Each structure stands twice: as structure tokens, then as C-alpha cells.
């Protein structure tokens, strides 16, 4: 009952309250990014959601669009702004995802939405992560995410889906809040040395 009915309702109510309470901070960050990022405060990217339906995730933009002489984007570290780095370290860049929750694309808690081009590289068992809405935070994010490899992270996503419950979601939200407030084990997406598709291609080649 929680998974089918109450989770969506709770997500909507908490996201709405959260967005209202954070509105002053939202506006301040928006104004700063309008200046820092040449009028582009938001980052949009397609991600797979529930049942692999593609949606556009919304985040505060932490990098500029600076390019080299050939028109190619500079490396991430050269495009990251000081303010953008601050937003990532404090997880404030995630605030706009409350909008994703309000329009039904995401949940507060669930497997993080990864890149669309990873879809062909999940095993059948790992694809279970797409039977629920992706989350702003998730079990992998509070389980030492930055120290885990892809296989372990995806196993944790499977564990979350199979044991989805109200109490588990509450535990994850509390752990997430503690991590954000203490800046412990920084929650950052897609920080792996090798992307999932590159890793799986490499394994296939070796075997």
C-alpha cells in the first residue's frame, strides 16, 4: 500500500513544503548563478525514470559552458566555478529536483537516476532499479557511495527496491540529512573513474 499509494502522496507533500521553506534560498542561488553562469542557472539532463521513461532532471548549474578553440567543452575541473563547488559540497545543487518530484518524475528516496546511455549495460536483475521512481537520495548514497564500485552500488539499489518500506525511507532521509549537515562522505553523482558503460565494455572485452 505504501509503495503504490502513500509514497507518492508523501513525496508530493514533503516536496511542496520543502520548496516553500527553501524558496528564499532558492531565489538567492538562482540570482547568483544568473551572474556566474551567464544567465544559465539550471542544468537539465535526460535520465531514465520509472519503467525507463526518459525525463529531464533539474539541478542548479555548477559548471560554465566554456569551450576550447575547437568548440569543445573544457574539462570539468576547468569549468567548475567556486560557487558551483560550494553547491555540490553542500548538496544545494539538488534543490531543484523538488520540482521533479512535484511533477511526478522522481521520489525523495529511490535509486539515483543515472545516465540514459547506461541502459543497455544493466543486467536483468539490476534493471529492477527502474521499477520504482528514482530518488533525490537513496540507499547507495548513505552507504559509503563514493567508496563503492558500480557493481556494489547497483546491488544496493536492488536491495532498496526489494525492501522498499516507509521505515526504510525514513531511515535513509535521516542519514542523508546527517551527511548533508556534517558534509561527511560528500554525496556527489557520477564521480567514478570509469562510467558504467565503459566499465562493462572493458569487462566484455577481457572475457
C-alpha positions in Angstrom: 0.0 0.0 0.0 2.8 2.4 0.9 4.6 1.8 -2.4 1.5 2.1 -4.6 -0.3 4.9 -2.9 1.2 6.7 0.2 4.7 7.1 -1.1 3.6 9.4 -4.0 1.4 11.4 -1.7 4.1 11.8 0.9 6.6 12.8 -1.7 4.4 15.5 -3.1 3.5 17.0 0.3 7.1 17.0 1.5 8.5 18.4 -1.8 5.9 21.2 -1.8 6.6 22.1 1.9 10.4 21.8 1.2 10.2 24.1 -1.8 8.2 26.7 0.0 10.6 26.7 3.0 13.6 26.8 0.8 12.2 29.4 -1.6 14.3 32.3 -0.2 17.5 30.2 -0.6 16.4 29.0 -4.0 16.0 32.6 -5.2 19.4 33.7 -3.8 21.2 30.8 -5.5 19.2 31.5 -8.7 20.3 35.1 -8.8 24.0 34.3 -8.1 24.0 31.6 -10.8 22.4 34.0 -13.3 25.5 36.2 -12.9 28.1 33.4 -12.5 26.9 31.2 -15.4 26.0 33.9 -17.9 22.2 33.7 -17.4 22.0 29.9 -17.2 21.2 28.9 -13.6 19.8 25.4 -14.3 21.3 22.2 -15.5 19.0 19.9 -17.4 19.8 16.3 -18.5 17.8 13.4 -19.7 17.7 10.5 -17.3 15.7 7.2 -17.2 12.9 7.1 -14.6 10.3 4.5 -13.6 9.9 1.9 -16.3 12.8 3.5 -18.1 10.7 6.5 -19.1 13.0 9.3 -20.0 12.6 12.6 -18.1 14.7 15.8 -17.7 16.4 16.1 -14.3 16.8 19.6 -13.0 19.7 20.8 -10.9 21.4 24.1 -10.2 24.2 24.5 -12.8 27.6 24.2 -11.2 29.8 24.5 -14.3 30.1 27.0 -17.0 29.9 26.2 -20.7 33.4 27.4 -21.6 34.9 25.8 -24.7 38.3 25.5 -26.3 39.3 27.0 -29.6 37.9 23.9 -31.4 34.5 24.5 -29.8 34.7 21.5 -27.4 33.8 21.9 -23.8 36.7 22.3 -21.5 37.4 19.5 -18.8 35.0 19.6 -15.9 37.6 20.8 -13.4 38.2 23.9 -15.6 34.5 24.7 -15.9 33.6 24.2 -12.3 33.1 27.5 -10.5 33.9 28.2 -6.9 30.2 28.8 -6.2 29.4 25.6 -8.1 31.8 23.6 -6.0 30.2 25.0 -2.8 26.8 24.0 -4.1 27.9 20.4 -4.8 29.7 20.0 -1.4 26.6 21.2 0.4 24.2 19.3 -1.9 22.3 22.6 -2.5 22.6 21.9 -6.3 20.0 19.2 -5.7 17.2 21.6 -4.5 15.5 22.0 -8.0 14.8 18.2 -8.0 12.0 19.0 -5.7 10.3 20.3 -8.9 10.9 16.8 -10.5 9.1 15.3 -7.5 6.1 17.7 -7.8 5.6 16.8 -11.5 5.9 13.1 -10.8 9.3 12.2 -12.3 11.1 11.5 -9.0 10.7 10.5 -5.4 12.5 11.8 -2.3 14.0 8.3 -1.9 14.9 5.8 -4.5 17.8 4.6 -6.8 19.5 7.6 -8.2 18.7 8.3 -11.8 21.8 7.6 -13.9 22.7 8.3 -17.5 20.5 7.2 -20.3 23.3 5.6 -22.2 23.9 3.2 -19.3 20.6 1.4 -20.0 21.9 -1.3 -22.3 24.6 -2.3 -19.7 22.4 -3.3 -16.7 21.9 -6.9 -16.0 18.3 -8.2 -15.9 18.5 -8.2 -12.1 19.9 -4.7 -12.0 17.1 -3.4 -14.2 14.8 -3.8 -11.1 16.0 -0.3 -10.1 13.7 1.1 -12.8 10.6 -0.5 -11.4 10.3 2.4 -8.9 10.8 6.2 -9.3 14.3 7.4 -9.0 15.2 9.4 -5.9 16.9 12.6 -4.9 18.7 10.4 -2.4 18.9 6.7 -2.0 20.3 3.8 0.0 23.6 3.8 -2.0 24.1 7.4 -1.3 24.1 6.8 2.5 26.1 3.6 2.3 29.5 5.0 1.5 28.7 5.7 -2.1 32.0 7.3 -3.0 33.9 4.3 -1.8 31.8 1.8 -3.7 32.2 0.4 -7.2 29.4 0.2 -9.7 28.6 -3.4 -9.0 28.2 -2.8 -5.3 26.1 0.4 -5.9 23.7 -1.4 -8.2 23.4 -4.3 -5.7 22.4 -1.8 -3.1 19.8 -0.4 -5.5 18.3 -3.9 -5.8 18.3 -4.3 -2.1 16.4 -1.0 -1.7 13.7 -1.9 -4.2 13.2 -5.4 -2.7 12.9 -4.0 0.8 11.1 -0.8 0.0 9.1 0.5 3.0 8.1 3.6 4.8 10.5 2.9 7.7 13.4 2.3 5.3 12.7 5.6 3.5 12.6 7.5 6.8 16.0 5.9 7.8 17.5 7.0 4.5 16.2 10.5 4.8 17.6 10.9 8.3 21.0 9.5 7.2 21.0 11.9 4.2 20.2 14.9 6.4 23.1 13.9 8.7 25.5 13.6 5.8 24.5 17.0 4.3 24.7 18.8 7.7 28.1 17.3 8.5 29.4 17.3 4.9 30.5 13.8 5.7 31.2 11.4 2.7 30.2 14.0 0.2 27.1 12.9 -1.8 28.1 13.5 -5.4 26.8 11.9 -8.6 28.7 10.2 -11.3 32.1 10.6 -9.6 33.5 7.2 -10.7 36.8 7.0 -12.6 35.1 4.8 -15.3 31.5 5.3 -16.3 29.3 2.2 -16.1 29.2 1.7 -19.8 33.0 2.0 -20.1 33.5 -0.5 -17.3 31.1 -3.1 -18.7 32.6 -2.8 -22.2 36.0 -3.3 -20.7 34.9 -6.4 -18.8 33.3 -7.8 -22.0 36.5 -7.3 -23.9 38.6 -9.0 -21.3 36.3 -12.0 -21.2 
